[in-house]
Each structure stands twice: as structure tokens, then as C-alpha cells.
Amino acid sequence: MTAVREDIVRELERIVDRLGSMPLTRAHECEARVHSTAGAIVDLTAERSSRELPHLKAHALGPMVAVVGRDYLDIPGNDERDQQVLDLLIALRRALP
């Protein structure tokens, strides 16, 4: 596993932990941001074949990010795309309350 992919795994764990530990009222505040980021990762996973994500409520945001992230990590690595995903995850983590 490349260093960038290891960073992706670490960021996924941080985000999932934070979403799982925050009160639902706070998680609700970031639903749109999490959904948008997950959708962007799905788009990068599908390589130009956008798939619609269901709009999940606050209690399911962590599992959604975990699944989307693991699906991404299951595809072959691509340095540019991996960096885009890492950048998306870092921005999401920093934006979380």
C-alpha cells in the first residue's frame, strides 16, 4: 500500500470515529458536507460513471463514509486520484464540528 493510501485509511478512520462519537444534533449540521464528499469519492471510484448516493441521516454518516472509502480502496491505485481522495477527506475532517 502506498503512503497516500495509508493516509486515506487513517483519514477515513478519523472521520468515521468523529462522526460516530458526535451528538446527532451536531452530526446533522454536517450532513450535506459529508454527503457531498462521499459523492465525490464515489465519482472518483466509478471513473466518470456517477452513481447516486442515498441521502442518509446523521446516524448513518460514519458508516456511509466507511463504505465509500473501502469501495474506493478496492480499486487499483492511481497517484493523482488517490491524492484527490485524500484531499477531500482532509477537507471534510477539518470542516467537521
C-alpha positions as CSV (number, residue, x, y, z in Angstrom):
1,M,0.0,0.0,0.0
2,T,1.3,3.4,-0.9
3,A,1.9,6.2,1.6
4,V,-1.1,8.2,0.2
5,R,-3.4,5.2,0.5
6,E,-2.2,4.7,4.1
7,D,-3.1,8.3,4.7
8,I,-6.5,7.7,3.1
9,V,-7.1,4.8,5.6
10,R,-6.0,7.0,8.5
11,E,-8.3,9.9,7.5
12,L,-11.2,7.5,7.0
13,E,-10.8,6.1,10.5
14,R,-10.6,9.6,11.9
15,I,-13.7,10.8,10.1
16,V,-15.7,7.7,11.0
17,D,-14.7,7.9,14.6
18,R,-15.6,11.6,14.8
19,L,-18.9,11.1,13.2
20,G,-19.7,8.2,15.4
21,S,-18.9,10.0,18.6
22,M,-20.6,13.3,18.0
23,P,-24.1,14.1,19.1
24,L,-26.7,13.6,16.4
25,T,-27.6,17.3,16.6
26,R,-24.0,18.2,15.6
27,A,-23.8,15.4,13.0
28,H,-27.0,16.7,11.5
29,E,-25.2,20.1,10.8
30,C,-22.7,18.4,8.5
31,E,-25.0,16.0,6.6
32,A,-24.7,18.0,3.4
33,R,-20.9,18.3,3.5
34,V,-20.4,14.6,4.3
35,H,-22.8,13.6,1.5
36,S,-21.1,15.8,-1.0
37,T,-17.7,14.5,-0.1
38,A,-18.9,10.9,-0.3
39,G,-20.5,11.6,-3.7
40,A,-17.2,13.0,-5.0
41,I,-15.4,9.9,-3.8
42,V,-18.0,7.7,-5.5
43,D,-17.5,9.6,-8.7
44,L,-13.7,9.0,-8.5
45,T,-14.3,5.4,-7.7
46,A,-16.7,4.9,-10.7
47,E,-14.3,6.7,-13.0
48,R,-16.7,9.0,-14.8
49,S,-19.8,6.9,-14.2
50,S,-21.5,8.9,-11.5
51,R,-23.7,6.9,-9.1
52,E,-26.4,8.4,-7.0
53,L,-25.9,8.0,-3.2
54,P,-28.9,7.8,-1.0
55,H,-29.3,10.8,1.3
56,L,-28.7,9.3,4.7
57,K,-29.5,10.9,8.0
58,A,-26.9,11.9,10.7
59,H,-26.8,8.5,12.4
60,A,-25.6,6.7,9.2
61,L,-23.0,9.2,8.0
62,G,-20.0,7.4,9.5
63,P,-20.9,4.0,8.0
64,M,-21.6,5.7,4.7
65,V,-18.1,7.2,4.6
66,A,-16.5,3.9,5.7
67,V,-18.3,2.0,2.9
68,V,-17.5,4.6,0.2
69,G,-13.9,4.8,1.4
70,R,-13.4,1.0,1.4
71,D,-15.0,0.8,-2.1
72,Y,-12.5,3.3,-3.3
73,L,-9.6,1.5,-1.8
74,D,-10.7,-1.7,-3.6
75,I,-9.9,-0.2,-7.0
76,P,-6.4,-0.1,-8.4
77,G,-4.3,2.8,-7.1
78,N,-3.8,5.9,-9.2
79,D,-1.5,8.6,-7.7
80,E,-3.5,11.6,-8.9
81,R,-6.9,10.1,-8.0
82,D,-5.6,8.9,-4.6
83,Q,-4.3,12.4,-3.8
84,Q,-7.7,13.9,-4.8
85,V,-9.5,11.5,-2.4
86,L,-7.0,12.2,0.4
87,D,-7.5,16.0,-0.1
88,L,-11.3,15.5,0.0
89,L,-11.1,13.6,3.2
90,I,-8.7,16.0,4.9
91,A,-11.0,18.9,4.0
92,L,-14.0,17.0,5.3
93,R,-12.3,16.2,8.6
94,R,-11.3,19.8,9.1
95,A,-14.8,21.0,8.4
96,L,-16.5,18.7,10.9
97,P,-17.7,20.4,14.1
